[in-house]
Amino acid sequence: MSDRYLGYKLLLGVLLLVALTGCNQDIFYKNTQGIEDGIWRYEDPKTFTFTAEDTLTSYDLLIEVKHDSRFPFQNLYMQLNTELPGNKTVKDVLSIDLADRSGNKYGVCRGDKCTFRIPVQQSFRFDQAGPHTINIAQHSRMDSLPGILAIGLTIKETTTE
């Protein structure tokens, strides 16, 4: 093998490493949790825990829903319980449209599986440094909701474009 060939491989490896690490520098927190058998039950809230230290930077909070054709509705109701430092809890109920009225799914779909990222809160700042926990529970009229494969939470720095 020539030195020139090894040099190209090394350069390609360095460029790949820079590209992979440079793309997610603005991600503060990211986690996705699968849902057993693709059936989201009331008693199976998804819990995301992280420590916020920066109270000056603005962030965007996104929820990612992975679902398939078994999901029987246009929208998904979720309850968010956010536990803040100092034992304060904030509760919110969200209705997220996963399809239009004709049944056309939103997001990126491959076959009968779709992934949809929803901005829930934009350009917010953490009021206090310390541990935060966000619990996301399904909040529909059905105890067992079919077709929900995973729930993800992403917190990323707000970017100006």
N, C-alpha and C positions, 0 to 999 in steps of 0.2 A: 504494500500500500504506500502511495507516495505521500510526501509531506504536504503537498498541495491539497490532496483529498482529505487528510486529517484536519487541515486548517479550515476547509469548508465545513466539515462536520462540527468542529468546535464553534465556528461562527454561527452556524444554524442553531446549535444548541443554546448559545447565549441569547440569540434573538428570540427564540421560543420562550426561554425563561423570562426575559424582559416583557414579552407580550402577555404572558400568562399572569405575571405578578402586577403588571401595570393596569390591567383591566378592572380589578376589583379593589383598588386602593381606597375608594370612597365607601366601601361596605364596612359598617360598624359592627353589625350582627346579622347572621343569617343561619337559619335552621329550618329544616323540613322534617315533619313527623308523619310517618305512614299511618294509615288506618286499616286495622285488621279486617280482612275479607272485603274491603271497600264498602263497609257498612258502618257509618258513624253513629254511635250510640250516645244518648244523653250522658251516661256515666263515664264517657271517655273524652273529657276535655283535653285539649293539647296545651301544654305548659311550656313557656319559653322564659328562661331566666338569664339575666345579664346584669353587669355592673356598669352604670353610667358614671363617668368621671368628669366629662367635659360638659359644662353648663353654658358655654358660649357659642358652640357650633350649632348650626341649624341642620335638622335631619328630616328625612321623609320616611314614613312607615308604610310598608306594603305588605299585603297578605296575598299569598299564592294558594290557589285552590286547584288541585288536580282531581279531575272527575271523568267519569265515563258515561256511556249511553244509558246506564241503569238509573242515572239521576232523573227523577220524574218531573222536576219543576223548572220554571224559568229562573227563579231566584233562590238564593240560599240565605236563611236567617242565621246569624251568629251572635252570640253574646260574648263581649270582651270585658273581662275583669282585669284591671291593671292595678297591681299592688305596688305602691310607691314607698320610698323611705319614710319612716315615721308612722307606719301602720295605717296609712291612708289608702283607700281603695276607690277607684273610679270605675263605674259600670256604664256600658254602652251596648245597645243592640244595633246591629247592622243588617241591612238587606242588600245583598249583592246579586246583581243580575248576571247570570251565567249564560243566558241565551236571549235572543230577541223574541218577540211575540210569535214569530213563525217557527221557532225552534232552532234557528241557526245559532250555533255555539260561539261564544266570544273566546278570544285567546288563541293560542297555538294548538292546533289539533293534528293528531296523527292517528288515522283509523278512527276508532270510537273513543279515544282518550284525548282529553284537552287539558291544557294548563293555562290558567288565567291569573295574571298579577294585577291586583287592585290597589291603587294608592288610597290609603285610609286617612292618613294625616300628613300634610305637607308643610315643610318649613317650620317645624316646631323645635323648641329647645327643652332640654331636661331642666326642670325647676330645681332639682336637688341632685347632688351626686349620691351614689350608693346603689344598693341592689334594687332591681326592678323585676317584677314577674308579670307576664301577660298570659292569662288563661283564655283560650278561645274554645267555646263550646257551641255545638249545633243547637239552634233555638227554633226548630220547626215544630209542627204539630205531630210529627211522627217520632216515636221513641228511637227507632232504628232507621236511619236515613241511608238508602242504598245509593251507590254510585260515587261516593266521595272517597278518593284514594289516598289523599295526603293534604295536609295543611302546612303552609310554610309562612315564616315571618322574616322579613328583611327590614333592617334599619340602615339607611345609607345617608351619607352627607348630602345635603341639598346642593345641587349644582346649578349654576347660572349659565344660561345659554343664550 
